[in-house]
Amino acid sequence: MTFKIFLNYTLSFIMWLVIGRAILSLFTKDMKNPIYSLFVKVTEPLYKVGRKIFPKGTTIFIVITIVILRILVVKYL
């Protein structure tokens, strides 16, 4: 497996985690829910970085950034 493929799959996995958190947040924001709690724990470091880059941004900005990174990885690496 090359670095390009590994990076593409990693970015894809992260993108789906963020999308999953966004979808789950529509139904519940209860941290006692183990599934939602897991999504929050895994994606919170990414959200912290995203909040520094986009202070008033939402999940859509983070997803768009990840998609752009994936396109750049596939095209230029």
Secondary structure, DSSP 8 states (H G I E B T S, - for coil): --HHHHHHHHHHHHHHHHHHHHHHHHH---TTSHHHHHHHHHHHHHHHHHHHHSTT--HHHHHHHHHHHHHHHHHH-
